Each structure stands twice: as structure tokens, then as C-alpha cells.
Amino acid sequence: MPAVTNIAAYRFARLDGLKALRERLIEFCKDRGLKGTILLAPEGINLFVAGDTVGVEELLWELRALPGLEELMPKYSESDEQPFSRMLVRLKKEIIAFGVDGIDPATYTSPRLEAKQLKQWLDEGKPVILYDTRNDYEVKLGTFRNAIPAGIDHFRHFPEAVAKLPPEMKDAPVVTFCTGGIRCEKAAPFMEQAGFREVYQLEGGILKYFEEVGGDHYDGECFVFDQRVGVDPALRETGSAVCFACQAPLTAEEQEDTRYMADISCPHCYRSDADKMEERIAARHEALKRVTSPLPGSVPHENRRPIRIPGDLAGRPILEVLETLFVHVPREQWLGHLAAGHVLDPRGAAASPEQPTREGEEWQRIVPGMIEPAVNADVQVLHEDEAIIVLNKPAPLPMHACGRYNRNTLTHFLHEAWHPEKPRPAHRLDANTTGLVVCARTRHFAKLLQPQFSRGEVKKVYLAKVIGHPEKDAFTIDAAIADEATSLGARELDESGLSAKTDFKVLRRDVDGTALLEVQPLTGRTNQIRIHLWHAGFPIVGDPVYLPEGKRGERQTLGFGDPAMCLHAWKLEFRHPSSGQRVAFEVGVAWEEGEGSAAV
């Protein structure tokens, strides 16, 4: 014999003293081992409680002693196990949340239709419209044959659903129904207010219909709000379950689906890795848009730049150190900064030009009231997992703080959009170069990723549009590059410099005198591709530094809206720092027709 008696009941009545009543009912139920939920509101009571028969009946006697609840009539069912895990008594504004003024079931309800009367109408084929007022996830398990579902996910949306019903329904007999009848106490009168002329509410709902007439004219089972999930027309517990993640009811067949994983997902809420990636990327794009609109560097701010003293300059006056470290800045400009107190020593005090330095000290340069040049902030996230982020960097956009840029940089954008994380780019691209940038999400993964670039283990492929037509379809330039920068931070070829080797392949020679090259740098020197092509007589289209005919430009970074420099980081292949497997990414380029933008 089943050991547990289940009751479901509600009653609209004027109730007061709810706080004291709540405490009394909690103790009363706990003393009798009852479990479930009782909702108390000024408009009445709604309850689902289970326990032994004696305890349940004692609770009903206790409740019927309250003014207005004398006629409280529950619906009974039985189960082999306790369907509830604890006893809750909660205070609410409404026992069934609706949020519509003027609907008061304690003073008025629509005509009630007994279960036997509805069955007779359906047996006779009476032209009546059955309107299911429950939420979609409840309807999913079963409903009356040919019933119209409200199509809602919360009862507060019921007025919107009624407004969408066809006008001709207002002249037809409508029977509203729900699980136990409580929703219809408000739904049916609301439909009358909305102009429906003949509205009935099924007395006791589906559960009372099952109890009195069985399952005729009903398909499936009835969703119930306890651990049983569903009951059949004989009021026996079915094999349905509820998804832990999305709370959708699941049939036995759905529980066999490979997308159902206990406590994780079901066929209704399962998202593939690709779906999760898409959602994650969309959220990142929103975050990037938020932190770059307006550009953070467009607001005047004080910028403090660290200056670390190298060993070979230790002991020299700070003015001499600055002139040596920043050869492109005139001496008079440094004297002006020092006179204005915009160079601070390690103690934070304003420095004098002759003040001596020590190895490893960190001095600071202050740039007051700085407004940074505009940049292209259209950073596109192509891939993100637990270890790495792969981006398509636009141009012009410096990656790190330098020169006139501090906040209008890729790293600043990333730190703001990913806060509190601080993604770490594993390599560099020039401010004017577009394309793939890979970042590590943590210091641990950075230690596994960045050395791959320094050891030359990463395969990098670029696209470059150059002025001129190289004679050979494929060629290699092996020419060392100076370690020291000249004006504008540019570099020169230098036999005693750092080794640099680049492979080139001509993809196309165009009638406008330009050519499209596939470029693979085998080393990673600053400006390597640009310098090699420039010295070979094929400067990159749009390069502001390495100009045609061996000339040098007068600016390092293009302005926002200037014609693009046609150098693009097209492909990257490296060992994933988490899995250890080789992974490859590719992204098309905006200035080359026919190229899309997609990660692989």
C-alpha cells in the first residue's frame, strides 16, 4: 500500500495575521513530519503537502478553523515515497502571481463547470473551445485533445496571450483549465473582462477531471509541481523527470536522448560546444563595445609611463638616460618635461636633469591631460576556450601602451572587457597590421604559449599587397636586422644585427602594378616583413614608414580613416597550451576582395 498521502488545495479568502500564521503552520507541519509548500497571501492560501494520512487530515482541520477557509477542499493522490524534500511556508502578495488589478476571486469567479459536465459536452461533440492556461512546459506532457494552449512561460503573460486570440472566439463557449483550477480563478474572469461572452472554468482542473472521469478526451499525462513530475489519468506517478538545468519536464524517451545528462542538460537546453562558443563570443563583443564607446583615450587623463634604468646606463644623469633610451625625442623636449616636473624619480619626487640613476630603478614620465588619437576598436573575437582567446585585430590599433597611446590599445580594451581577467597577448602585431592575435587567459597558459613564439615553433602566414611585381614566383630574403631603433622606432638591415629570414610566394600580379604575396616569417624581428620587402624594392601598400623609392615616412601609426596598410596576419598554427594538440586558425582580410573572416 502507498505510504504517503498527497494533497493539493487552494482557497481565495481574506486572510490577515500572516506572519504569526506562518510560524504556527511551520511548527504544526514539522511536528507531524509533513513536507511540501504552503503559500499564504492576503487573497488566500495555496498548498501542496504530503505525509501520513493522519498528519495530513490534522493539517486540514487546522486550516479549516481559519475564517474563510471552512470550505477548503483538497485533491488527494498517493505515492510510494515522499515527493517533497522539506516543509516551506511562504508569504506572497498573490497565491497565484498575475499582476492584474480588478481580478478578485474572493468576490467573483466565472461559472464553474464540473468534470462530468465537460466530459458529457465532449462526448456529445458540443462546439466548445478548450483553453489551456498553463505554461508551455506543463502543456508539453499532455493536454485535452484539440485544446488551444496559451503559449506562455509565465502566468503574468496570460493577458498578452488573450489579446492575440482571434476575435471570433469571443462569441464561442470557452472552457479554461489548468492543473488544479487555481489559475482559472483569475484567467476566466479576466477573459470576461476582455470581452469573451461565455467563459467557464473547469472545477478542480485536470487533476479533478482525472479523479472523477478518468482520461477520456485527454492525451498524455498531467504535470504536477512536486518530485513526481507527472501523473497519469489514474493519478499514478509516471516515469517523467525534470531537467536540473532548465526545469523542462522530460518523458522517458527524452531521458534516453544522448543530450540528456543528469544535473547538466536535456534535449531542450543542450548546447553544443559551437553554440556555447557563439554565445560566449557574442557576450565578449558586447563587452568590447561597451568599453570602447566612447574610446577610453578620448577622455583627458594623466598618463604615467614607467622608465626602467638598464645596467649599461646606470650611474648616468637621468637626462642622458632619457636621450639614449628615446633617441627620437629631442633633448629640448626632455628638458621641458623635467622643468615641468613631469619626470619622477623612484621616490615619486620631481627629477632634475643631472640627478644620477641606478640599475633597475623605475622612474616615471607623466603625460598630463592626455587625449589619445582615435583608433579602430572593431576587435573581433574568433575563438575562446579555457586557455586562449583568438582575435582579429583591426588597424590602426596599437597592441600595447606606447608613444601617444595608453588607453586606446588592444591590451587596455581586453583588460577592461574581460575584467577581472587580464588576457596576455602571446606575440605582437604592428599598430597598422591587421589579423590574428592569440592571447593567453592566465599566467600559467602564457608560460606555455609565449615561448612557442620565441622558439620559432609557431607557423605564421601573412598576406601582403606590395608595390611592384617580384620577378620570381617564390623567393627568400635572409638579411639581419638591427636591434636598435632609428627615428620613429624603425629598423634597418645590419649584418651585425639579429638574424631574420622570410619566405615569399607570389599569389597574384595585378594590372595596377601591385602584387599579392603570401609571406611566412621564419624569425620574429620587429618590422621584419616590412623591412625585407622595402629593401627588396617592394614596399607594402599604405606603409607610413617604409615608403617607395627607399624613402622614409614621417609618422609611425596611421590615422583612423586613413587608407589601410596592406599587411595582414592570415594564419596561425601552434600547440594548444591546454591540450598540447596542434591547432590552426585563419582569418580573411577586409582589403582583399573575396576573403571572408572565419576562424578554422
Secondary structure, 3 states (H helix, E strand, C coil): CCCEEEEEEEEECCCCCHHHHHHHHHHHHHHCCCEEEEEEECCEEEEEEEECHHHHHHHHHHHHCCCCCCCCCCEEEEECCCCCCCEEEEECCCCCCCCCCCCCCCCCCCCEECHHHHHHHHHHCCCCEEEECCEHHHHCCEEECCCEECCECCHHHHHHHHHCCCHHHHHCEEEEECCCCCCHHHHHHHHHHCCCCEEEEECCHHHHHHHHHCCCCEEECEECCCCCCEECCCCCECCCEECCCCCCEECHHHHCCCCCECCCECCCCCCCHHHHHHHHHHHHHHHHHHHHCCCHHHCCEEEEEEEECCHHHCCCEHHHHHHHHCCCCCHHHHHHHHHCCCEECCCCCECCCCCECCCCCEEEEEEEEECCCCCCCCCEEEEECCCEEEEEECCCCCCCCECCECCCCHHHHHHHHCCCCCCEECCCCCCCCEEEEEEECCHHHHHHHHHHHHCCCCEEEEEEEEECCCCCCEEEEECCECCCCCHHHCCCECCCCECCEEEEEEEEECCCCEEEEEEEECCCCCCHHHHHHHHCCCCECCCCCECHHHCECCCCCCCCCCCCCCEEEEEEEEECCCCCCEEEEECCCCCCCCCCCCCC
